[in-house]
Amino acid sequence: MSVLQRDHWTEPAHLGEGFRLHKDRCGRQLEAICHLQTHPLGWERVLTINASLQRSEVVRSQDAVLDLTEGWKAALIEKGWR
């Protein structure tokens, strides 16, 4: 397992998106975005809905990043997001 070490970390750097899903609620379009950014302890996944923070989690390995992303995406799809 690969664990990232950040000796001179100063601030998070945006590394891209894991997914982007949409859902209509009461005639309003919602957009969920799963961002990936650096963190002093590894990587941080951040989930926002219409730019409002919903949850975040820090993981220490690349495998954990992928597992977390797929888990969050599957949970949202199960709730009607597309």
N, C-alpha and C positions, 0 to 999 in steps of 0.2 A: 504494500500500500504506500502511495506517495503522499507525504505530509508536507505542506508548504511551510517554510520558515521565512518570516519577514523581519530582518534585523533592523532596517532603517525605514520603517513605515511611518508616513506622516498624515496622509488623508486617503479616503477611499477613491479608487479609480473605477469608473464604469467599464465593465467588460462585455456588455451586450445583454440581450434578452434571452430568456429560456422559452417563453411563449407569450402570446397575446391572444386573449379570448374575449368574446363579446356576448352580451345578453340584453334583451329588452325587458324593462321593468316599468310598468305603468306608463307606457308610451315614451320612455326615456332610454336612450342607448347607454349601457354601461360597458366599460372597457377595463379588463384586468390584465396587468402586465407584470410579469415576473422578471425582475432585473437581477443581474449578477454584478457584484462589486468586490473589490479587495477589502480585506479586514486584517487587523494585526495577527489574528489567530488562524487565518486561512482565507476562506471566501464567505461572502454573505449573500444569501438570496433574500430579495425584498419583493413582497407582493403588494402592489397598489391597485386600487379600483378607483378610476377617474381621478388619478393623481393623489389619492388619499391612502396613507399607509394602513395596511390591513394586518400584515405580519412580516417578521423577518427571522432568519435563523442563520447562525454561523456554523459552518462545517469545516473540517480540517483536511479532507481528502477530495480528490477529483471524483472518485466513485460516489461519495456522499452527495456531492453537488448534483450529479445526474439522478441519483435515487430520489433526492428531495424534490427536484424539479418535476420528475414524472409523477411523484405522489401528489403534489399540489395540483398539477394539471388534471390528473384523473379525478381528484375530489371535486374540482370545479365542474368538469364535464358531467359528472354524476348529478350535479345540482342544476344542470340545464345550460351551462355555458357552452359556447361553440367558437 
